[in-house]
Amino acid sequence: MSIARNEGAGWQRTSARSMAVVLPVVAVAALVTSKWAMINTSAGQLGSADGEWIAVACLAAFMTWVFSATALQGAVIERLPSGLLLAAQFAASAANHILPAGVGGNAVNLRFLVRRGLTPTRSVAALAVRAGAAAIGRIALLLAVLGLFPGALHLHRVIGGGPGLPRHPLVIAGVAAAIVAGGVVLIRCARRLRDRLRDFLGSVAHDVRVLHGNRARVAALWGGSLAFPAMHAAVLVSVARAVHAPVPVSGVVVAYLFASTAAGWLPTPAGLGSLDAALGLALITAGASAVAATSAVLGYRLVTTWLPLMPGVLVLAMLVRRREL
């Protein structure tokens, strides 16, 4: 009886996780299918993009890995080898495109820290500290930019009947179901692992106190956590300029921070689907046409995902072969 109950509970957890991952992808796939002609036109516009701005976008994309490495160094007291740390972030970005909700990247970084001599508990705590700083930094940047440019997003373009998600109830239903399923999984895990969570949070609190007694680690942790989303925003700004999207820089920055914060709640690989839809909608509310917004999103994905994917996989394989991971 207990075995059957455990198997049933395990199946329910697996089913909830699968639904949380699949529903946003299915919803966005339906949206892409219905708008394929516009996407094809947007891809053609991206083909005639300004090469100099695309080069700037590539440089900003490279800096995202540098600042990711900086933030991870700031999350641990031990000195990490800078070259291997940067290579690990490049490999982690490739792994993130395969598994949902940052699982691949966190697995790579966890293995990297354990190989550097940290215990698994301290390694997980370091990743939690960096994730917490990243979330706080992203929200702080969003609030600061919204305070400086309160009119950057024009929500009436969507709410008032413009192009956007309200015309696609399947997308809304998929997003809502994914959020509910994710909440159920989190609640069940928290109940089952209450004691372990208490010990883990105690370890995180201890590490935070120790780290904040070291000025260099504080600067690396918070500087990297703030600069990482800023560089991603710079990628989107550069791509928007490359495709001549008529959106001010402030609007593009707010659009990225708003969209990435919202898409972070959906457990899709590297935000594929969820981030793309949120970015497109946010750019439209910032003043871009549907075609220009789609071109900018395609260019952003090209620079941050598709071009680095194969080199990242090769770096990951090399690090594993050299037993650095």
Buried (B, 14 or more C-beta within 10 A) or exposed (E): EEEEEEEEEEEEBEEBBEBBBBBBBBBBEBBBEEBEEBBEBBBEBBEEBBEEBBEBBBBBBBBBBBBBBBBBBBBBBEEBEEEBBBBBBBBBBBBBBEBBBBBBBBBBBBBBBBBBEBEEEBBBBBBBBBBBBBEEBBEBBBEEBBEEBEEBBBEEBBEEEBBBBEEBEBBEEBBEBBBBBBEBBEEBEEEEEEEEEEEBEEBBEEBBEEBEEEEEBBEBBBBBBBBBBBBBBBBBBBBBBBBBBEBBBBBBBBBBBBBBBBBBEBBBBBBBBBBBBBBBBBBBBBBBBBBBBBBBBBBBBBBBBEEBBEEBBEBBEEBEEEEBB
